[in-house]
């Protein structure tokens, strides 16, 4: 059961990862001795979203993020403790090619109308 759902479906309009990486880059510059991989930084970015969950008194396990970018929307949210749900639109919005392969554990939908079955 999920109490809170985030939507991150802007991949069709803009590759928002550049803005995320720019912000993360500023954080890293402010702490030059900090060491973290790119994946860890993305996960930390999602951890910041926890403030919304704290404000609504929702545990991460009871929150989901629905996104159309497999790595930055879904996998990163999952690493941060949320349920990541991939809206697979059949295209990689960064490369224009086919969508990336997803592991069997990824919750995948093709239409938003499929979402209630996963909540």
N, CA, C and O atoms as a GROMACS GRO file, in nm:
protein
  476
    1UNK      N    1   0.084  -0.118   0.000
    1UNK     CA    2   0.000   0.000   0.000
    1UNK      C    3   0.088   0.125   0.000
    1UNK      O    4   0.186   0.132   0.074
    2UNK      N    5   0.055   0.221  -0.082
    2UNK     CA    6   0.130   0.345  -0.094
    2UNK      C    7   0.042   0.462  -0.051
    2UNK      O    8  -0.075   0.470  -0.088
    3UNK      N    9   0.100   0.552   0.030
    3UNK     CA   10   0.027   0.669   0.078
    3UNK      C   11   0.059   0.796   0.000
    3UNK      O   12  -0.021   0.889  -0.002
    4UNK      N   13   0.176   0.801  -0.064
    4UNK     CA   14   0.222   0.922  -0.131
    4UNK      C   15   0.286   0.883  -0.263
    4UNK      O   16   0.368   0.792  -0.268
    5UNK      N   17   0.249   0.952  -0.372
    5UNK     CA   18   0.303   0.922  -0.503
    5UNK      C   19   0.364   1.049  -0.561
    5UNK      O   20   0.298   1.152  -0.569
    6UNK      N   21   0.492   1.041  -0.602
    6UNK     CA   22   0.559   1.147  -0.675
    6UNK      C   23   0.552   1.113  -0.823
    6UNK      O   24   0.558   0.995  -0.860
    7UNK      N   25   0.540   1.214  -0.907
    7UNK     CA   26   0.544   1.192  -1.052
    7UNK      C   27   0.660   1.271  -1.109
    7UNK      O   28   0.676   1.390  -1.080
    8UNK      N   29   0.739   1.206  -1.191
    8UNK     CA   30   0.852   1.269  -1.257
    8UNK      C   31   0.846   1.226  -1.402
    8UNK      O   32   0.921   1.138  -1.445
    9UNK      N   33   0.757   1.289  -1.478
    9UNK     CA   34   0.728   1.244  -1.614
    9UNK      C   35   0.768   1.348  -1.718
    9UNK      O   36   0.701   1.363  -1.820
   10UNK      N   37   0.876   1.418  -1.693
   10UNK     CA   38   0.915   1.524  -1.785
   10UNK      C   39   1.016   1.481  -1.890
   10UNK      O   40   1.066   1.565  -1.965
   11UNK      N   41   1.047   1.354  -1.897
   11UNK     CA   42   1.145   1.307  -1.995
   11UNK      C   43   1.102   1.334  -2.138
   11UNK      O   44   1.187   1.344  -2.226
   12UNK      N   45   0.974   1.346  -2.163
   12UNK     CA   46   0.928   1.370  -2.299
   12UNK      C   47   0.951   1.515  -2.340
   12UNK      O   48   0.950   1.546  -2.459
   13UNK      N   49   0.972   1.601  -2.245
   13UNK     CA   50   0.987   1.743  -2.277
   13UNK      C   51   1.132   1.789  -2.268
   13UNK      O   52   1.177   1.869  -2.350
   14UNK      N   53   1.205   1.740  -2.168
   14UNK     CA   54   1.342   1.788  -2.146
   14UNK      C   55   1.420   1.683  -2.068
   14UNK      O   56   1.364   1.612  -1.983
   15UNK      N   57   1.548   1.672  -2.098
   15UNK     CA   58   1.634   1.584  -2.020
   15UNK      C   59   1.673   1.660  -1.894
   15UNK      O   60   1.768   1.738  -1.896
   16UNK      N   61   1.600   1.637  -1.786
   16UNK     CA   62   1.621   1.712  -1.661
   16UNK      C   63   1.745   1.668  -1.587
   16UNK      O   64   1.783   1.731  -1.488
   17UNK      N   65   1.810   1.562  -1.633
   17UNK     CA   66   1.929   1.515  -1.562
   17UNK      C   67   2.039   1.619  -1.560
   17UNK      O   68   2.115   1.626  -1.464
   18UNK      N   69   2.049   1.702  -1.666
   18UNK     CA   70   2.155   1.803  -1.667
   18UNK      C   71   2.137   1.901  -1.552
   18UNK      O   72   2.236   1.943  -1.492
   19UNK      N   73   2.014   1.938  -1.521
   19UNK     CA   74   1.990   2.029  -1.408
   19UNK      C   75   2.023   1.961  -1.276
   19UNK      O   76   2.078   2.023  -1.185
   20UNK      N   77   1.989   1.833  -1.264
   20UNK     CA   78   2.021   1.758  -1.143
   20UNK      C   79   2.172   1.750  -1.125
   20UNK      O   80   2.224   1.775  -1.016
   21UNK      N   81   2.244   1.715  -1.234
   21UNK     CA   82   2.390   1.703  -1.224
   21UNK      C   83   2.454   1.837  -1.194
   21UNK      O   84   2.553   1.843  -1.121
   22UNK      N   85   2.399   1.945  -1.249
   22UNK     CA   86   2.454   2.078  -1.221
   22UNK      C   87   2.439   2.111  -1.072
   22UNK      O   88   2.532   2.162  -1.010
   23UNK      N   89   2.323   2.083  -1.017
   23UNK     CA   90   2.300   2.108  -0.875
   23UNK      C   91   2.389   2.021  -0.789
   23UNK      O   92   2.448   2.068  -0.691
   24UNK      N   93   2.399   1.894  -0.824
   24UNK     CA   94   2.486   1.804  -0.749
   24UNK      C   95   2.632   1.851  -0.759
   24UNK      O   96   2.707   1.842  -0.662
   25UNK      N   97   2.672   1.900  -0.876
   25UNK     CA   98   2.806   1.952  -0.894
   25UNK      C   99   2.835   2.068  -0.799
   25UNK      O  100   2.945   2.078  -0.744
   26UNK      N  101   2.737   2.154  -0.779
   26UNK     CA  102   2.754   2.265  -0.685
   26UNK      C  103   2.769   2.214  -0.542
   26UNK      O  104   2.848   2.267  -0.464
   27UNK      N  105   2.694   2.110  -0.509
   27UNK     CA  106   2.704   2.052  -0.375
   27UNK      C  107   2.844   1.995  -0.356
   27UNK      O  108   2.905   2.014  -0.250
   28UNK      N  109   2.894   1.925  -0.457
   28UNK     CA  110   3.027   1.865  -0.447
   28UNK      C  111   3.135   1.973  -0.436
   28UNK      O  112   3.230   1.957  -0.360
   29UNK      N  113   3.121   2.081  -0.511
   29UNK     CA  114   3.219   2.190  -0.503
   29UNK      C  115   3.220   2.253  -0.365
   29UNK      O  116   3.324   2.299  -0.318
   30UNK      N  117   3.105   2.256  -0.299
   30UNK     CA  118   3.096   2.313  -0.165
   30UNK      C  119   3.161   2.222  -0.061
   30UNK      O  120   3.195   2.267   0.048
   31UNK      N  121   3.177   2.095  -0.095
   31UNK     CA  122   3.239   1.998  -0.003
   31UNK      C  123   3.346   1.921  -0.081
   31UNK      O  124   3.326   1.803  -0.111
   32UNK      N  125   3.458   1.986  -0.113
   32UNK     CA  126   3.557   1.924  -0.202
   32UNK      C  127   3.621   1.795  -0.149
   32UNK      O  128   3.675   1.718  -0.227
   33UNK      N  129   3.616   1.772  -0.020
   33UNK     CA  130   3.676   1.650   0.036
   33UNK      C  131   3.577   1.534   0.042
   33UNK      O  132   3.615   1.423   0.080
   34UNK      N  133   3.453   1.558   0.007
   34UNK     CA  134   3.353   1.452   0.010
   34UNK      C  135   3.377   1.358  -0.108
   34UNK      O  136   3.412   1.402  -0.218
   35UNK      N  137   3.359   1.231  -0.086
   35UNK     CA  138   3.379   1.133  -0.192
   35UNK      C  139   3.250   1.051  -0.207
   35UNK      O  140   3.203   0.989  -0.112
   36UNK      N  141   3.194   1.053  -0.326
   36UNK     CA  142   3.075   0.973  -0.354
   36UNK      C  143   3.070   0.948  -0.504
   36UNK      O  144   3.112   1.031  -0.585
   37UNK      N  145   3.018   0.835  -0.540
   37UNK     CA  146   3.001   0.803  -0.682
   37UNK      C  147   2.879   0.878  -0.735
   37UNK      O  148   2.798   0.931  -0.658
   38UNK      N  149   2.868   0.881  -0.866
   38UNK     CA  150   2.754   0.946  -0.929
   38UNK      C  151   2.622   0.882  -0.882
   38UNK      O  152   2.526   0.954  -0.853
   39UNK      N  153   2.618   0.748  -0.873
   39UNK     CA  154   2.497   0.680  -0.826
   39UNK      C  155   2.463   0.719  -0.683
   39UNK      O  156   2.346   0.738  -0.650
   40UNK      N  157   2.566   0.730  -0.599
   40UNK     CA  158   2.540   0.770  -0.460
   40UNK      C  159   2.482   0.911  -0.454
   40UNK      O  160   2.394   0.939  -0.374
   41UNK      N  161   2.533   1.000  -0.540
   41UNK     CA  162   2.483   1.137  -0.541
   41UNK      C  163   2.337   1.143  -0.586
   41UNK      O  164   2.257   1.218  -0.531
   42UNK      N  165   2.303   1.063  -0.688
   42UNK     CA  166   2.163   1.060  -0.732
   42UNK      C  167   2.074   1.007  -0.620
   42UNK      O  168   1.965   1.060  -0.597
   43UNK      N  169   2.120   0.904  -0.551
   43UNK     CA  170   2.043   0.851  -0.439
   43UNK      C  171   2.027   0.956  -0.330
   43UNK      O  172   1.920   0.969  -0.271
   44UNK      N  173   2.134   1.030  -0.303
   44UNK     CA  174   2.124   1.137  -0.204
   44UNK      C  175   2.025   1.244  -0.248
   44UNK      O  176   1.952   1.300  -0.166
   45UNK      N  177   2.023   1.271  -0.377
   45UNK     CA  178   1.926   1.367  -0.430
   45UNK      C  179   1.784   1.321  -0.395
   45UNK      O  180   1.701   1.400  -0.351
   46UNK      N  181   1.758   1.191  -0.414
   46UNK     CA  182   1.625   1.140  -0.382
   46UNK      C  183   1.600   1.142  -0.233
   46UNK      O  184   1.487   1.162  -0.188
   47UNK      N  185   1.705   1.122  -0.156
   47UNK     CA  186   1.689   1.126  -0.012
   47UNK      C  187   1.640   1.263   0.032
   47UNK      O  188   1.566   1.275   0.130
   48UNK      N  189   1.682   1.367  -0.040
   48UNK     CA  190   1.632   1.501  -0.009
   48UNK      C  191   1.480   1.510  -0.025
   48UNK      O  192   1.415   1.588   0.044
   49UNK      N  193   1.426   1.429  -0.115
   49UNK     CA  194   1.280   1.428  -0.131
   49UNK      C  195   1.211   1.376  -0.006
   49UNK      O  196   1.090   1.392   0.011
   50UNK      N  197   1.289   1.314   0.081
   50UNK     CA  198   1.233   1.265   0.206
   50UNK      C  199   1.171   1.374   0.290
   50UNK      O  200   1.085   1.348   0.375
   51UNK      N  201   1.213   1.497   0.267
   51UNK     CA  202   1.153   1.607   0.345
   51UNK      C  203   1.003   1.616   0.319
   51UNK      O  204   0.926   1.647   0.410
   52UNK      N  205   0.962   1.588   0.196
   52UNK     CA  206   0.818   1.588   0.166
   52UNK      C  207   0.747   1.478   0.244
   52UNK      O  208   0.636   1.496   0.293
   53UNK      N  209   0.814   1.364   0.253
   53UNK     CA  210   0.754   1.252   0.325
   53UNK      C  211   0.748   1.282   0.474
   53UNK      O  212   0.650   1.246   0.541
   54UNK      N  213   0.851   1.347   0.527
   54UNK     CA  214   0.847   1.382   0.670
   54UNK      C  215   0.735   1.482   0.698
   54UNK      O  216   0.666   1.471   0.799
   55UNK      N  217   0.718   1.579   0.606
   55UNK     CA  218   0.612   1.678   0.624
   55UNK      C  219   0.474   1.613   0.624
   55UNK      O  220   0.384   1.658   0.695
   56UNK      N  221   0.459   1.507   0.547
   56UNK     CA  222   0.330   1.438   0.542
   56UNK      C  223   0.328   1.316   0.632
   56UNK      O  224   0.231   1.240   0.634
   57UNK      N  225   0.438   1.297   0.708
   57UNK     CA  226   0.453   1.183   0.798
   57UNK      C  227   0.435   1.049   0.725
   57UNK      O  228   0.366   0.959   0.772
   58UNK      N  229   0.500   1.040   0.609
   58UNK     CA  230   0.496   0.919   0.528
   58UNK      C  231   0.632   0.853   0.529
   58UNK      O  232   0.733   0.919   0.501
   59UNK      N  233   0.638   0.724   0.560
   59UNK     CA  234   0.763   0.649   0.554
   59UNK      C  235   0.800   0.626   0.407
   59UNK      O  236   0.711   0.609   0.323
   60UNK      N  237   0.930   0.626   0.374
   60UNK     CA  238   0.970   0.601   0.235
   60UNK      C  239   0.912   0.472   0.178
   60UNK      O  240   0.879   0.466   0.060
   61UNK      N  241   0.899   0.369   0.262
   61UNK     CA  242   0.843   0.242   0.214
   61UNK      C  243   0.698   0.256   0.170
   61UNK      O  244   0.646   0.169   0.100
   62UNK      N  245   0.633   0.364   0.211
   62UNK     CA  246   0.492   0.386   0.176
   62UNK      C  247   0.477   0.496   0.072
   62UNK      O  248   0.369   0.554   0.056
   63UNK      N  249   0.588   0.525   0.001
   63UNK     CA  250   0.586   0.626  -0.104
   63UNK      C  251   0.638   0.566  -0.234
   63UNK      O  252   0.718   0.473  -0.233
   64UNK      N  253   0.590   0.618  -0.345
   64UNK     CA  254   0.632   0.570  -0.476
   64UNK      C  255   0.669   0.689  -0.564
   64UNK      O  256   0.614   0.798  -0.549
   65UNK      N  257   0.762   0.665  -0.654
   65UNK     CA  258   0.793   0.763  -0.757
   65UNK      C  259   0.766   0.699  -0.891
   65UNK      O  260   0.822   0.594  -0.923
   66UNK      N  261   0.682   0.763  -0.971
   66UNK     CA  262   0.651   0.716  -1.105
   66UNK      C  263   0.731   0.804  -1.200
   66UNK      O  264   0.714   0.926  -1.202
   67UNK      N  265   0.818   0.742  -1.278
   67UNK     CA  266   0.901   0.820  -1.369
   67UNK      C  267   0.919   0.753  -1.503
   67UNK      O  268   0.898   0.633  -1.518
   68UNK      N  269   0.959   0.834  -1.601
   68UNK     CA  270   0.980   0.781  -1.735
   68UNK      C  271   1.128   0.770  -1.772
   68UNK      O  272   1.161   0.740  -1.887
   69UNK      N  273   1.217   0.794  -1.676
   69UNK     CA  274   1.361   0.776  -1.696
   69UNK      C  275   1.405   0.667  -1.599
   69UNK      O  276   1.404   0.687  -1.478
   70UNK      N  277   1.443   0.552  -1.652
   70UNK     CA  278   1.466   0.434  -1.569
   70UNK      C  279   1.570   0.459  -1.459
   70UNK      O  280   1.542   0.432  -1.342
   71UNK      N  281   1.686   0.510  -1.493
   71UNK     CA  282   1.791   0.524  -1.393
   71UNK      C  283   1.765   0.639  -1.295
   71UNK      O  284   1.762   0.618  -1.174
   72UNK      N  285   1.745   0.759  -1.347
   72UNK     CA  286   1.737   0.876  -1.259
   72UNK      C  287   1.603   0.888  -1.187
   72UNK      O  288   1.597   0.947  -1.080
   73UNK      N  289   1.497   0.834  -1.242
   73UNK     CA  290   1.366   0.844  -1.178
   73UNK      C  291   1.334   0.721  -1.093
   73UNK      O  292   1.290   0.733  -0.978
   74UNK      N  293   1.356   0.603  -1.150
   74UNK     CA  294   1.306   0.480  -1.089
   74UNK      C  295   1.412   0.411  -1.002
   74UNK      O  296   1.389   0.387  -0.884
   75UNK      N  297   1.527   0.380  -1.062
   75UNK     CA  298   1.630   0.310  -0.985
   75UNK      C  299   1.682   0.394  -0.868
   75UNK      O  300   1.703   0.341  -0.759
   76UNK      N  301   1.702   0.523  -0.890
   76UNK     CA  302   1.751   0.609  -0.780
   76UNK      C  303   1.649   0.619  -0.668
   76UNK      O  304   1.685   0.617  -0.551
   77UNK      N  305   1.522   0.629  -0.703
   77UNK     CA  306   1.417   0.634  -0.600
   77UNK      C  307   1.415   0.505  -0.520
   77UNK      O  308   1.398   0.506  -0.398
   78UNK      N  309   1.432   0.393  -0.589
   78UNK     CA  310   1.433   0.263  -0.521
   78UNK      C  311   1.551   0.254  -0.425
   78UNK      O  312   1.536   0.206  -0.312
   79UNK      N  313   1.669   0.301  -0.468
   79UNK     CA  314   1.786   0.299  -0.379
   79UNK      C  315   1.764   0.387  -0.256
   79UNK      O  316   1.824   0.363  -0.152
   80UNK      N  317   1.680   0.490  -0.269
   80UNK     CA  318   1.652   0.579  -0.157
   80UNK      C  319   1.540   0.526  -0.067
   80UNK      O  320   1.504   0.590   0.031
   81UNK      N  321   1.486   0.408  -0.100
   81UNK     CA  322   1.386   0.346  -0.014
   81UNK      C  323   1.243   0.361  -0.059
   81UNK      O  324   1.152   0.311   0.007
   82UNK      N  325   1.219   0.430  -0.170
   82UNK     CA  326   1.084   0.445  -0.223
   82UNK      C  327   1.055   0.329  -0.318
   82UNK      O  328   1.146   0.255  -0.355
   83UNK      N  329   0.931   0.313  -0.357
   83UNK     CA  330   0.895   0.220  -0.463
   83UNK      C  331   0.908   0.296  -0.594
   83UNK      O  332   0.839   0.396  -0.615
   84UNK      N  333   0.996   0.249  -0.681
   84UNK     CA  334   1.011   0.312  -0.812
   84UNK      C  335   0.924   0.240  -0.913
   84UNK      O  336   0.926   0.117  -0.922
   85UNK      N  337   0.848   0.317  -0.990
   85UNK     CA  338   0.762   0.260  -1.094
   85UNK      C  339   0.797   0.328  -1.226
   85UNK      O  340   0.792   0.450  -1.238
   86UNK      N  341   0.834   0.246  -1.323
   86UNK     CA  342   0.879   0.297  -1.452
   86UNK      C  343   0.764   0.305  -1.551
   86UNK      O  344   0.701   0.204  -1.581
   87UNK      N  345   0.737   0.425  -1.601
   87UNK     CA  346   0.642   0.444  -1.711
   87UNK      C  347   0.724   0.429  -1.839
   87UNK      O  348   0.784   0.524  -1.889
   88UNK      N  349   0.725   0.307  -1.892
   88UNK     CA  350   0.805   0.273  -2.010
   88UNK      C  351   0.727   0.315  -2.134
   88UNK      O  352   0.626   0.254  -2.170
   89UNK      N  353   0.775   0.420  -2.199
   89UNK     CA  354   0.706   0.472  -2.317
   89UNK      C  355   0.767   0.420  -2.446
   89UNK      O  356   0.733   0.464  -2.556
   90UNK      N  357   0.860   0.322  -2.432
   90UNK     CA  358   0.915   0.258  -2.550
   90UNK      C  359   1.028   0.334  -2.617
   90UNK      O  360   1.063   0.304  -2.731
   91UNK      N  361   1.086   0.432  -2.548
   91UNK     CA  362   1.196   0.510  -2.605
   91UNK      C  363   1.287   0.558  -2.492
   91UNK      O  364   1.241   0.583  -2.381
   92UNK      N  365   1.414   0.569  -2.523
   92UNK     CA  366   1.510   0.632  -2.431
   92UNK      C  367   1.511   0.780  -2.469
   92UNK      O  368   1.555   0.815  -2.578
   93UNK      N  369   1.465   0.866  -2.380
   93UNK     CA  370   1.451   1.007  -2.413
   93UNK      C  371   1.584   1.079  -2.428
   93UNK      O  372   1.588   1.190  -2.483
   94UNK      N  373   1.692   1.020  -2.380
   94UNK     CA  374   1.823   1.082  -2.393
   94UNK      C  375   1.884   1.049  -2.528
   94UNK      O  376   1.935   1.138  -2.597
   95UNK      N  377   1.880   0.921  -2.567
   95UNK     CA  378   1.944   0.879  -2.692
   95UNK      C  379   1.848   0.876  -2.810
   95UNK      O  380   1.893   0.880  -2.925
   96UNK      N  381   1.719   0.869  -2.785
   96UNK     CA  382   1.621   0.855  -2.892
   96UNK      C  383   1.608   0.712  -2.940
   96UNK      O  384   1.528   0.684  -3.030
   97UNK      N  385   1.685   0.622  -2.881
   97UNK     CA  386   1.682   0.481  -2.919
   97UNK      C  387   1.581   0.403  -2.837
   97UNK      O  388   1.494   0.461  -2.773
   98UNK      N  389   1.593   0.270  -2.841
   98UNK     CA  390   1.502   0.187  -2.762
   98UNK      C  391   1.526   0.208  -2.613
   98UNK      O  392   1.633   0.252  -2.573
   99UNK      N  393   1.427   0.176  -2.531
   99UNK     CA  394   1.444   0.195  -2.387
   99UNK      C  395   1.553   0.103  -2.332
   99UNK      O  396   1.579  -0.003  -2.388
  100UNK      N  397   1.616   0.146  -2.223
  100UNK     CA  398   1.718   0.060  -2.163
  100UNK      C  399   1.654  -0.065  -2.104
  100UNK      O  400   1.536  -0.065  -2.070
  101UNK      N  401   1.733  -0.172  -2.090
  101UNK     CA  402   1.679  -0.292  -2.027
  101UNK      C  403   1.660  -0.269  -1.878
  101UNK      O  404   1.739  -0.201  -1.813
  102UNK      N  405   1.555  -0.324  -1.826
  102UNK     CA  406   1.525  -0.311  -1.682
  102UNK      C  407   1.532  -0.448  -1.618
  102UNK      O  408   1.499  -0.549  -1.679
  103UNK      N  409   1.575  -0.451  -1.494
  103UNK     CA  410   1.579  -0.576  -1.419
  103UNK      C  411   1.439  -0.627  -1.391
  103UNK      O  412   1.341  -0.553  -1.399
  104UNK      N  413   1.431  -0.754  -1.359
  104UNK     CA  414   1.301  -0.815  -1.332
  104UNK      C  415   1.230  -0.754  -1.213
  104UNK      O  416   1.108  -0.762  -1.203
  105UNK      N  417   1.305  -0.694  -1.122
  105UNK     CA  418   1.244  -0.638  -1.001
  105UNK      C  419   1.181  -0.501  -1.025
  105UNK      O  420   1.111  -0.450  -0.938
  106UNK      N  421   1.205  -0.441  -1.141
  106UNK     CA  422   1.151  -0.308  -1.170
  106UNK      C  423   1.001  -0.319  -1.198
  106UNK      O  424   0.957  -0.397  -1.282
  107UNK      N  425   0.925  -0.239  -1.126
  107UNK     CA  426   0.782  -0.231  -1.155
  107UNK      C  427   0.765  -0.145  -1.280
  107UNK      O  428   0.807  -0.030  -1.282
  108UNK      N  429   0.704  -0.200  -1.382
  108UNK     CA  430   0.696  -0.135  -1.513
  108UNK      C  431   0.550  -0.125  -1.557
  108UNK      O  432   0.475  -0.221  -1.551
  109UNK      N  433   0.514  -0.005  -1.603
  109UNK     CA  434   0.382   0.016  -1.662
  109UNK      C  435   0.401   0.082  -1.798
  109UNK      O  436   0.502   0.148  -1.823
  110UNK      N  437   0.303   0.066  -1.886
  110UNK     CA  438   0.309   0.130  -2.017
  110UNK      C  439   0.211   0.247  -2.027
  110UNK      O  440   0.223   0.331  -2.116
  111UNK      N  441   0.115   0.251  -1.934
  111UNK     CA  442   0.014   0.358  -1.932
  111UNK      C  443  -0.012   0.396  -1.787
  111UNK      O  444  -0.007   0.312  -1.698
  112UNK      N  445  -0.040   0.522  -1.764
  112UNK     CA  446  -0.072   0.566  -1.628
  112UNK      C  447  -0.197   0.498  -1.575
  112UNK      O  448  -0.214   0.484  -1.454
  113UNK      N  449  -0.285   0.455  -1.665
  113UNK     CA  450  -0.405   0.385  -1.619
  113UNK      C  451  -0.372   0.250  -1.557
  113UNK      O  452  -0.457   0.191  -1.490
  114UNK      N  453  -0.249   0.200  -1.578
  114UNK     CA  454  -0.204   0.076  -1.516
  114UNK      C  455  -0.155   0.098  -1.373
  114UNK      O  456  -0.136   0.001  -1.299
  115UNK      N  457  -0.135   0.222  -1.335
  115UNK     CA  458  -0.074   0.254  -1.205
  115UNK      C  459  -0.151   0.201  -1.084
  115UNK      O  460  -0.088   0.146  -0.994
  116UNK      N  461  -0.282   0.213  -1.077
  116UNK     CA  462  -0.353   0.166  -0.956
  116UNK      C  463  -0.326   0.021  -0.922
  116UNK      O  464  -0.332  -0.016  -0.804
  117UNK      N  465  -0.298  -0.062  -1.021
  117UNK     CA  466  -0.269  -0.204  -0.994
  117UNK      C  467  -0.139  -0.222  -0.919
  117UNK      O  468  -0.117  -0.328  -0.860
  118UNK      N  469  -0.051  -0.122  -0.918
  118UNK     CA  470   0.080  -0.131  -0.853
  118UNK      C  471   0.085  -0.057  -0.720
  118UNK      O  472   0.187  -0.059  -0.651
  119UNK      N  473  -0.023   0.007  -0.684
  119UNK     CA  474  -0.025   0.082  -0.560
  119UNK      C  475  -0.097   0.004  -0.452
  119UNK      O  476  -0.109   0.052  -0.339
   0.00000   0.00000   0.00000
